[in-house]
């Protein structure tokens, strides 16, 4: 039997797309093997969101191309989309496939033999208009939670961001296909479905008269069962009253919102091309927490954007400190060729970026401990995700708390009630309630 191995860099969307590729290879008769094992085909699904992502992508491609000279090496994903010629120039690479042609990789592999130069399959993603296809899986994959890509692309063109150039315009999966996929994944035994995309708040923009609110209503009305539905990252100005009402009225929709903040400085937000101010962000987060008790809000925040002064950074720090948050994803601004911000003259030095990042990471620890502390003594319903040791399991609550607990039985993939007793690092520790 032929074998294929996969390596994924970057976001949840890339991870979903790798799972889809695995399914395609399974249907073509391949066995999926770990990436560190010998394989006939290696697929590296790359990322380009920062220069570090580029470097990691290049390094992994070079390593596999050098070590596995008799295997077919395929490079795809966002770095392959934006730097396809650089990817193709790496000795040992056989196929470079842009994001629009990812779904064709199995067919392209069948038509490709080892040669001295790479074949490049690329169509301008900026011209993409096709709806996202239906994806059905023949068997459960490794995770206990299933991710569905409901949308691709972004048309916001924030000044720092390469993603619109790597992913193209907004394209949505037809609602009937989303519902079909959810029902099929529930039949496979998944208990939580995560709706993900590049810009999910724009879902339906390419479907006349349709939006994310309507999709959620259709799912909750037409897909019965004891399962959880979780939203991926969503912009602050796309959190609608309907979304909050669904969370309040239907406990299947998880009490968790991941919201890109990027900066707490109005002047920096304006230069970034963001469509809200610090007061807008603060008011919405406070409204969300007032309407949805116990909700977990996690945020992305960037440090070192060109021109970010000490006062701008203080605005970000103070805004975050004033909010009730579960966690922060802190990242340093990365100059992306082709974006407007890459041309700004007032770039920030790495030492300053590192210092600001360290300060926010310390603040993240404080916010997490505050959020955790408020849950000690509570009983939470967890989806058991993995075993970490003998009779030790980790479960995830609807409001995104990881809880470690002891149990004699293997309960992975099941819902359990656990009383929270203490904090343990970046997890909580609890006691299973029989």
C-alpha positions in Angstrom: 0.0 0.0 0.0 1.2 3.5 -0.8 1.8 5.8 2.1 1.5 9.6 2.6 2.6 11.8 5.5 1.5 15.4 6.3 3.0 18.4 8.1 0.9 21.5 8.9 2.0 24.9 9.8 -0.2 27.8 10.8 -3.9 28.3 11.5 -6.9 26.2 12.2 -8.0 26.6 8.5 -4.8 25.0 7.4 -5.3 22.2 9.9 -8.8 21.5 8.5 -7.5 21.5 4.9 -4.8 19.0 5.9 -7.5 16.7 7.3 -9.4 17.1 4.0 -6.2 16.1 2.1 -5.8 13.1 4.3 -9.3 12.0 3.4 -8.6 12.4 -0.3 -5.4 10.3 0.0 -7.3 7.6 2.0 -9.9 7.4 -0.8 -7.1 7.0 -3.3 -5.9 3.9 -1.4 -3.0 5.5 0.6 -2.2 4.7 4.2 -1.6 7.8 6.3 1.6 7.6 8.4 3.3 9.9 10.9 5.5 12.5 9.3 8.7 11.1 10.9 8.1 7.8 9.1 9.1 6.7 5.6 6.4 7.6 3.1 5.9 7.6 -0.7 4.5 11.2 -0.5 5.2 14.0 1.9 2.8 17.0 1.9 3.9 20.2 3.7 1.0 22.6 4.2 2.7 26.0 4.8 2.0 29.3 6.5 3.1 32.9 5.7 1.4 35.0 8.3 4.8 36.2 9.7 8.4 36.0 8.6 8.9 33.3 11.3 6.2 31.3 9.5 8.0 31.7 6.3 11.3 30.5 7.8 9.7 27.5 9.5 8.0 26.6 6.2 11.2 26.8 4.2 13.2 24.9 6.8 10.7 22.0 6.9 10.5 21.8 3.1 14.3 21.8 2.8 14.7 19.1 5.5 12.2 16.7 4.0 13.5 17.4 0.4 17.0 16.6 1.6 16.2 13.6 3.7 13.6 11.9 1.5 15.1 12.0 -1.9 13.2 9.0 -3.2 9.8 10.3 -2.1 7.5 12.8 -3.8 7.6 16.1 -1.9 4.6 18.4 -2.2 4.5 22.0 -1.0 1.1 23.8 -0.6 -0.5 26.4 1.6 -0.1 30.1 2.0 3.7 30.3 1.7 3.5 28.2 -1.5 0.8 30.7 -2.7 2.8 33.9 -2.1 6.4 32.5 -2.7 5.8 29.7 -5.2 9.0 30.3 -7.2 11.1 30.2 -4.0 9.4 27.0 -3.0 9.9 25.4 -6.4 13.6 26.4 -6.4 14.3 24.1 -3.4 16.2 21.0 -4.6 14.1 17.9 -4.1 10.7 19.6 -4.3 8.4 17.9 -6.9 5.1 19.8 -6.7 4.2 23.3 -5.6 0.4 23.8 -5.4 -1.3 27.1 -4.7 -4.3 27.4 -2.4 -6.9 27.3 -5.2 -5.6 23.9 -6.4 -5.2 22.2 -3.0 -8.2 20.0 -3.7 -6.5 18.6 -6.8 -3.3 17.4 -5.0 -4.1 13.7 -5.1 -4.7 13.9 -8.8 -1.6 15.9 -9.4 0.5 13.4 -7.3 -0.8 10.6 -9.5 0.4 12.4 -12.6 3.8 13.4 -11.2 7.1 11.5 -11.2 10.4 12.4 -9.6 12.3 14.8 -11.8 15.0 17.4 -11.5 12.6 20.4 -11.3 9.4 21.1 -9.5 6.0 21.4 -11.3 4.0 24.5 -10.2 0.2 24.5 -10.2 -1.1 27.9 -9.4 -4.1 30.1 -10.2 -4.5 33.7 -9.0 -6.3 33.4 -5.7 -7.4 37.0 -6.1 -9.8 35.8 -8.9 -11.3 32.9 -6.9 -15.1 33.0 -6.9 -16.0 29.3 -6.4 -18.1 28.3 -3.4 -16.4 26.0 -0.9 -17.1 22.3 -1.7 -18.8 19.7 0.5 -16.4 17.5 2.5 -17.5 14.2 4.0 -15.2 12.0 6.0 -15.1 8.2 5.8 -13.8 7.8 9.4 -13.0 9.9 12.5 -9.6 11.5 12.4 -7.4 12.1 15.4 -9.3 14.9 17.2 -12.3 14.6 19.5 -13.6 18.0 18.2 -14.3 18.4 14.5 -13.5 21.5 12.6 -15.6 22.6 9.5 -14.3 25.3 7.2 -17.4 27.3 6.4 -15.6 30.2 4.7 -12.3 31.2 3.1 -10.8 34.5 2.1 -10.8 38.1 3.5 -11.3 41.5 1.9 -10.4 43.7 4.8 -6.8 44.4 3.7 -5.5 45.5 7.1 -2.3 47.3 6.4 -0.1 44.7 8.1 -1.8 41.6 6.8 -0.7 39.3 4.0 -3.7 36.9 4.4 -6.0 38.5 1.7 -3.2 38.1 -0.8 -2.7 34.4 0.2 -6.4 33.5 0.5 -8.3 35.7 -1.9 -11.8 37.1 -1.6 -14.6 35.8 0.7 -16.1 32.5 -0.5 -18.6 30.6 1.6 -19.7 27.0 1.9 -23.4 26.7 1.0 -25.6 26.4 4.2 -27.0 23.0 3.1 -23.5 21.6 2.8 -22.5 23.0 6.2 -25.5 21.2 7.8 -24.8 18.0 5.9 -21.2 18.0 7.1 -22.2 18.6 10.7 -24.7 15.8 10.7 -22.2 13.4 9.2 -19.5 14.4 11.8 -21.9 13.8 14.6 -22.7 10.4 13.2 -19.0 9.6 13.2 -19.0 10.3 17.0 -17.8 13.8 17.3 -19.4 15.8 20.2 -18.2 19.3 19.3 -18.2 21.1 16.0 -16.0 24.2 15.5 -17.0 26.6 12.7 -13.8 28.0 11.3 -12.6 30.2 8.4 -10.4 33.1 7.5 -13.1 35.7 8.3 -16.2 33.9 9.5 -18.1 37.1 10.3 -18.2 37.7 6.6 -19.8 34.3 6.0 -22.5 34.6 3.3 -21.3 37.8 1.9 -21.1 36.0 -1.5 -24.6 34.4 -0.9 -27.3 37.0 -1.5 -29.3 37.8 1.6 -27.5 35.3 3.9 -25.2 35.7 6.9 -23.6 33.9 9.9 -26.7 34.6 12.1 -28.9 32.7 9.7 -26.5 29.8 9.4 -26.4 29.5 13.2 -30.2 29.6 13.4 -30.4 26.8 10.7 -27.9 24.6 12.5 -29.5 25.0 16.0 -33.0 24.5 14.5 -32.3 21.6 12.2 -29.5 19.6 13.8 -30.9 18.1 16.9 -28.7 16.3 19.5 -26.5 16.7 22.6 -23.5 18.3 21.0 -21.5 21.6 21.2 -21.1 24.2 18.5 -18.1 26.6 18.8 -17.3 29.7 16.8 -13.8 30.3 15.5 -12.2 33.8 15.6 -14.7 36.6 14.9 -14.3 40.4 14.6 -15.6 42.7 17.4 -17.9 44.5 15.0 -19.4 41.2 13.7 -20.6 40.0 17.0 -24.3 40.5 16.6 -27.3 40.6 19.0 -28.4 37.3 17.4 -25.2 35.5 18.2 -25.4 36.6 21.8 -29.1 35.6 22.0 -28.2 32.1 20.7 -25.5 31.7 23.3 -27.9 32.8 26.0 -30.8 30.6 24.9 -29.1 27.5 23.6 -26.3 25.8 25.7 -25.1 24.0 22.6 -23.5 27.2 21.3 -20.3 27.5 23.4 -19.7 30.5 25.7 -16.4 31.4 24.0 -15.5 34.2 21.7 -12.0 34.7 20.2 -11.7 38.3 19.1 -8.8 40.0 17.3 -8.0 43.2 19.2 -4.6 43.9 17.6 -4.1 47.2 19.5 -5.7 49.2 22.3 -4.5 52.5 20.7 -7.0 54.4 18.5 -4.2 55.9 16.4 -2.6 52.5 15.8 -5.9 50.9 15.0 -6.6 53.6 12.5 -3.2 53.2 10.8 -3.8 49.4 10.8 -7.0 49.9 8.9 -9.1 48.4 11.7 -12.8 49.4 11.7 -13.3 50.0 15.4 -11.8 52.0 18.3 -10.7 51.1 21.8 -14.0 52.2 23.3 -15.9 50.1 20.8 -13.9 47.1 21.8 -14.3 47.7 25.5 -18.0 48.3 25.3 -18.7 45.2 23.3 -16.6 42.9 25.6 -18.3 44.3 28.7 -21.7 43.9 27.0 -20.9 40.3 26.1 -19.9 39.5 29.6 -22.9 41.1 31.1 -25.3 39.1 28.8 -23.4 35.8 28.9 -22.3 34.9 32.5 -19.1 32.9 32.5 -18.2 33.5 28.9 -14.5 33.2 27.9 -13.2 36.0 25.8 -9.7 35.4 24.3 -8.0 38.0 22.1 -5.2 38.5 19.6 -2.9 41.5 20.2 0.0 42.8 18.2 3.1 44.6 19.5 5.6 46.7 17.6 3.3 47.8 14.7 5.1 50.7 12.9 4.9 53.9 14.8 3.6 52.3 18.0 4.8 54.6 20.7 5.2 53.9 24.4 1.9 55.7 25.0 0.2 53.5 22.3 1.5 50.4 24.0 0.3 51.7 27.4 -3.1 52.1 25.8 -3.1 48.5 24.8 -1.8 47.2 28.1 -4.3 49.3 30.1 -7.3 48.3 27.9 -6.5 44.6 28.2 -5.9 44.9 32.0 -9.4 46.5 32.3 -11.2 43.6 30.7 -12.2 40.2 32.0 -10.3 37.9 29.6 -9.4 34.2 29.7 -6.2 34.6 27.6 -4.2 36.6 25.1 -2.5 35.5 21.9 0.5 37.9 21.8 2.5 38.3 18.6 5.1 40.7 17.3 4.5 42.7 14.2 6.2 41.1 11.2 7.0 43.0 8.1 5.2 41.3 5.2 6.3 42.3 1.7 3.4 43.6 -0.4 1.5 45.0 2.5 1.2 48.8 3.1 2.7 48.7 6.5 5.9 47.1 5.2 6.6 50.4 3.5 6.1 52.6 6.6 9.3 54.3 7.7 8.7 54.1 11.4 9.4 50.4 11.9 10.0 49.3 15.6 13.2 47.6 16.6 13.2 44.0 17.8 14.3 44.8 21.3 11.3 47.0 21.9 9.0 44.4 20.3 10.4 41.7 22.6 10.0 43.9 25.8 6.4 44.7 24.9 5.6 41.1 24.2 7.1 40.0 27.5 5.0 42.6 29.4 1.8 41.3 27.7 2.6 37.7 28.3 2.9 38.5 32.0 -0.4 40.2 31.8 -1.9 37.2 30.1 -0.8 35.0 33.0 -2.5 37.4 35.4 -5.8 37.5 33.4 -5.8 33.7 33.1 -5.3 33.2 36.8 -8.1 35.7 37.6 -10.5 33.8 35.2 -9.5 30.4 36.6 -9.8 31.6 40.2 -13.4 32.6 39.6 -14.3 29.1 38.6 -12.9 27.2 41.6 -15.8 25.4 43.3 -17.9 25.4 40.2 -19.1 22.3 38.4 -18.4 22.3 34.7 -19.5 20.0 31.9 -16.4 18.8 30.0 -15.8 17.1 26.7 -13.0 14.6 27.5 -10.3 15.2 24.9 -7.2 13.1 25.9 -5.5 10.9 28.3 -2.3 12.4 29.9 -1.2 9.5 32.1 -2.5 6.5 34.0 -6.1 7.3 35.0 -5.5 11.0 34.1 -7.6 12.9 31.6 -8.1 16.4 30.2 -11.5 17.8 29.3 -12.5 21.1 27.8 -15.5 23.1 29.0 -17.7 25.1 26.7 -16.0 28.3 28.0 -12.6 26.9 27.0 -11.2 25.8 30.3 -8.8 22.8 30.2 -9.4 20.7 33.3 -7.3 17.8 34.5 -9.1 15.0 36.4 -8.7 11.4 37.5 -10.8 8.6 36.3 -10.5 4.8 36.0 -12.5 4.5 32.8 -11.5 5.8 29.3 -14.1 8.6 28.8 -12.5 10.2 25.7 -15.1 11.7 23.5 -17.7 11.8 26.2 -19.3 14.6 28.3 -18.7 14.5 32.1 -19.4 16.7 35.1 -16.3 17.8 37.0 -16.0 20.0 40.1 -13.1 22.5 39.8 -10.8 22.3 42.9 -7.6 24.2 42.0 -5.4 25.8 39.4 -2.4 23.8 38.0 -0.3 25.9 35.6 -2.3 26.6 32.5 -4.9 24.1 33.4 -7.4 23.6 36.2 -7.7 20.5 38.3 -11.0 19.0 39.2 -12.9 16.0 40.6 -15.1 13.8 38.5 -18.7 13.7 39.8 -20.1 10.2 39.3 
